[in-house]
């Protein structure tokens, strides 16, 4: 199975700050990567798919990028509603696998 | 609008079989794949398996010997059965829709049910 390693495991940031979360794939997954946000007690919500495509209704302050097998999620101006846990997921091969999550908190 | 909802017993005894139902609305099971994903308390997400729009199934090899996914398209329901449950099967179980329908634009999950918590305990 492809391993997805997220960093950092937790992150504290201020409102309006730029936040970046990274995900390292254990092998080449091309652009087959998604990001999800999960708020406490809720199910995950798709933010980005295909490394860079924004899912419907997701604010434009979210963006995704790739450098080799390292993937990044960037929040350009952190808002209160962005607090939660973020997961990356590879969709390149079966089984689809998720990163361990990054817990984003307000400073 | 698109909705998925899981249902099933909240408590299962060790060694017993878990049966869950995912009832969907707002889309057709013959046009979209539906997956099952689970999450142990305070931990990450694990993909379990998939019901394809044409009735084919795929399973996580780690669970394949214990897991079965089926459906009833007339009732808009997808079923999960997993046997020989142990305490580490405790967690929230989600059903989720595959983005893109039968175009299969990648195994991305665009709509999720609220999840159902399953506790394995005697």
Interface residues (C-beta under 8 A of the other chain):
Chain A: X32 X34 X36 X42 X43 X44 X45 X46 X49 X50 X55 X56 X87 X89 X91 X94 X95 X96 X97 X98 X99 X100 X101
Chain B: X44 X45 X46 X47 X58 X60 X61 X62 X94 X96 X99 X105 X106 X107 X108 X109 X110 X112 X113 X114 X115
